[in-house]
Amino acid sequence: VIFSEYRADFVVAADGALDATETITAKFPLWRHGLFRYWDVANPNDPHIRQPPDITEITLGGEPVPYDLFWEDDRRFRVAKIGDPDRYLDEGTHVFTIRYRVEGVLDPGETGAAKTFPTSEGRPSDAPSVFYWNVIPPGWNNPITDAHISVRLPGPVTVAQCAVGTGSGSPCGDVRINGETVTVSAHGLFPRTPLSVRIGVDVPTPPRATVPWTQRLD
């Protein structure tokens, strides 16, 4: 299954809650039921924070579509198995929309400050908070032809940094700051290739729920 377009709109509130809408235009071969969406609930920057998604809606072609939720890897990944198990999709293009909420996505401003990003807009600053997120997660086992990401923050944006892939990564196609909104694009992504952003935002870091153990002990 090839994603000809991956479009994601993220809205981050001052309390750290993220409302996300992912719209996936996918080209299907024969004998496929749908998609799998993986969410990593562990925060890579703080081992005591969990960020499970609260899924609000999943549609196919604008209509509700069946999906099942389950856990994998000792509750590390929340998984949505999307599609009717009793029906194959027609060969061709189908559009899936996934809406969900995640709490506690704003990190303290120094988080990720030592990492080098190949694409950057604005100037590094001492913003009190950052949104440091895989806006395209590595769990998609699909090539992505074109990706367009929009992130609306709850305050002025000081810097927007972006990387495609792991480690230092490679440059994104385009990063732009427009007031409190950052847009990012990328093209020709291989399967399991993340796109990560680090965006400084001039709002206080809200408190987050924590647990006293690491995710491995969940």
C-alpha positions as CSV (number, residue, x, y, z in Angstrom):
1,V,0.0,0.0,0.0
2,I,1.5,3.3,-1.1
3,F,0.5,6.6,0.6
4,S,0.3,9.1,-2.3
5,E,-0.4,11.9,0.3
6,Y,-0.1,12.1,4.0
7,R,-1.6,15.2,5.5
8,A,-1.6,15.8,9.2
9,D,-3.0,18.8,11.2
10,F,-2.0,19.2,14.8
11,V,-3.4,21.7,17.3
12,V,-1.6,22.0,20.6
13,A,-3.4,23.7,23.5
14,A,-1.9,25.7,26.3
15,D,-2.6,22.8,28.7
16,G,-0.4,20.5,26.6
17,A,-3.3,18.6,24.9
18,L,-2.8,17.7,21.3
19,D,-5.8,17.3,18.9
20,A,-4.6,15.5,15.7
21,T,-6.2,14.8,12.3
22,E,-4.4,12.6,9.9
23,T,-5.7,12.3,6.3
24,I,-4.1,9.5,4.3
25,T,-4.7,9.0,0.6
26,A,-3.5,5.5,-0.1
27,K,-3.2,3.4,-3.3
28,F,-4.3,-0.2,-2.5
29,P,-3.5,-3.4,-4.4
30,L,-5.9,-6.3,-4.3
31,W,-6.7,-8.4,-1.2
32,R,-6.3,-5.7,1.5
33,H,-8.7,-4.9,4.3
34,G,-7.3,-1.6,5.5
35,L,-4.4,-0.1,7.6
36,F,-2.6,-0.5,10.9
37,R,-1.8,2.6,12.9
38,Y,0.8,2.4,15.7
39,W,1.2,4.9,18.6
40,D,4.3,4.7,20.8
41,V,3.0,5.7,24.3
42,A,6.5,6.2,25.8
43,N,7.9,9.7,25.8
44,P,11.5,9.4,24.6
45,N,12.6,12.4,26.6
46,D,11.1,11.5,30.0
47,P,10.8,7.8,31.0
48,H,8.1,8.6,33.5
49,I,5.5,10.0,31.1
50,R,3.0,8.0,29.0
51,Q,1.1,9.5,26.1
52,P,-1.6,7.1,24.9
53,P,-4.0,8.3,22.2
54,D,-7.7,8.8,22.8
55,I,-9.1,8.0,19.4
56,T,-12.2,10.1,18.6
57,E,-13.0,9.1,15.0
58,I,-11.7,7.0,12.1
59,T,-13.4,7.2,8.7
60,L,-12.9,5.7,5.2
61,G,-14.1,7.9,2.3
62,G,-15.8,10.1,4.8
63,E,-17.9,7.3,6.4
64,P,-17.2,5.5,9.7
65,V,-15.1,2.4,9.3
66,P,-14.7,-0.5,11.8
67,Y,-11.5,-0.7,13.8
68,D,-10.1,-2.7,16.7
69,L,-7.7,-1.5,19.4
70,F,-5.0,-3.6,21.1
71,W,-1.6,-3.4,22.6
72,E,1.8,-4.7,21.4
73,D,5.3,-5.1,22.9
74,D,4.2,-5.2,26.5
75,R,1.9,-2.2,26.3
76,R,4.5,0.0,24.5
77,F,2.4,0.4,21.4
78,R,-1.3,1.2,21.1
79,V,-2.5,-0.2,17.8
80,A,-5.6,0.4,15.7
81,K,-6.5,-2.3,13.1
82,I,-8.6,-0.3,10.7
83,G,-10.9,-1.9,8.2
84,D,-13.7,-4.5,7.9
85,P,-12.2,-7.9,8.4
86,D,-15.0,-9.5,6.3
87,R,-14.5,-7.3,3.3
88,Y,-11.6,-6.5,0.9
89,L,-11.1,-3.0,-0.4
90,D,-11.4,-2.4,-4.1
91,E,-8.1,-1.9,-5.9
92,G,-7.3,1.8,-6.2
93,T,-7.2,4.9,-4.1
94,H,-8.9,5.2,-0.7
95,V,-8.9,8.1,1.8
96,F,-8.6,7.4,5.6
97,T,-9.0,10.0,8.3
98,I,-7.9,9.4,11.8
99,R,-8.7,11.8,14.7
100,Y,-7.3,11.5,18.2
101,R,-6.1,13.4,21.3
102,V,-2.9,13.0,23.3
103,E,-2.3,14.7,26.6
104,G,0.9,16.3,27.8
105,V,2.8,16.9,24.6
106,L,4.6,20.1,25.6
107,D,8.2,19.5,26.9
108,P,10.4,21.8,28.9
109,G,12.2,24.3,26.6
110,E,15.7,22.6,27.0
111,T,14.4,19.3,25.7
112,G,16.3,18.3,22.6
113,A,18.4,21.4,22.6
114,A,21.6,19.4,22.0
115,K,20.2,17.7,18.9
116,T,21.3,18.9,15.5
117,F,18.5,19.4,12.9
118,P,19.3,19.7,9.2
119,T,16.4,22.1,8.6
120,S,15.6,25.1,10.7
121,E,13.5,28.2,10.6
122,G,13.7,31.1,13.1
123,R,16.5,31.4,15.6
124,P,17.3,29.2,18.6
125,S,16.0,30.7,21.8
126,D,15.3,30.1,25.5
127,A,11.6,29.5,24.9
128,P,10.0,27.9,28.0
129,S,8.4,25.0,26.1
130,V,8.9,22.9,23.0
131,F,6.8,20.6,20.9
132,Y,9.2,17.8,20.1
133,W,7.2,15.2,18.2
134,N,7.3,12.6,15.4
135,V,4.7,14.2,13.2
136,I,5.1,11.2,10.9
137,P,5.8,8.2,13.2
138,P,8.2,5.4,12.3
139,G,5.4,2.8,12.6
140,W,4.0,3.4,9.1
141,N,5.3,0.5,7.0
142,N,4.4,2.4,3.8
143,P,6.2,4.6,1.3
144,I,4.9,8.2,1.4
145,T,5.0,10.2,-1.9
146,D,4.1,13.6,-0.4
147,A,3.7,14.7,3.2
148,H,2.2,18.0,4.4
149,I,2.1,18.8,8.1
150,S,0.6,21.7,9.9
151,V,1.1,22.4,13.6
152,R,-0.8,25.2,15.5
153,L,0.8,26.2,18.8
154,P,-0.8,28.0,21.8
155,G,1.7,30.9,21.6
156,P,4.4,32.6,19.6
157,V,6.8,30.3,17.8
158,T,10.5,31.1,18.2
159,V,12.1,28.3,16.2
160,A,11.0,25.4,14.1
161,Q,13.5,22.5,13.4
162,C,12.9,19.4,11.3
163,A,14.6,16.1,10.4
164,V,13.6,13.2,8.2
165,G,14.8,9.8,9.5
166,T,16.6,8.8,12.6
167,G,19.8,10.2,14.1
168,S,20.8,13.5,12.6
169,G,18.4,12.8,9.7
170,S,18.1,14.5,6.4
171,P,16.5,17.8,5.5
172,C,12.8,18.3,5.2
173,G,11.3,19.7,2.0
174,D,10.2,23.0,3.6
175,V,9.6,24.5,7.0
176,R,7.7,27.7,7.5
177,I,6.6,29.8,10.5
178,N,3.4,31.8,10.1
179,G,2.5,33.4,13.5
180,E,1.6,30.5,15.8
181,T,1.5,27.9,13.0
182,V,4.3,25.9,11.5
183,T,4.0,24.0,8.2
184,V,6.4,21.2,7.1
185,S,6.6,19.2,3.9
186,A,8.6,16.2,2.8
187,H,8.6,14.0,-0.3
188,G,9.6,10.5,-1.2
189,L,9.8,8.9,2.2
190,F,10.7,5.3,2.6
191,P,8.7,2.9,4.8
192,R,9.3,3.3,8.6
193,T,10.9,6.7,8.1
194,P,9.9,9.2,10.8
195,L,9.6,13.0,10.4
196,S,10.4,14.8,13.6
197,V,9.9,18.4,14.6
198,R,11.2,20.5,17.5
199,I,9.3,23.8,17.8
200,G,10.0,26.4,20.5
201,V,6.8,28.0,21.8
202,D,6.6,31.0,24.2
203,V,4.2,29.5,26.8
204,P,4.9,28.0,30.3
205,T,5.3,24.2,30.3
206,P,2.1,22.8,31.8
207,P,2.3,20.1,34.5
208,R,2.0,16.5,33.3
209,A,0.9,13.2,34.9
210,T,3.9,10.9,35.7
211,V,4.4,7.4,37.0
212,P,7.5,6.4,39.2
213,W,8.6,3.6,36.9
214,T,9.9,3.4,33.3
215,Q,7.8,2.1,30.5
216,R,9.6,-1.2,30.4
217,L,8.0,-2.0,33.8
218,D,4.4,-1.2,32.6
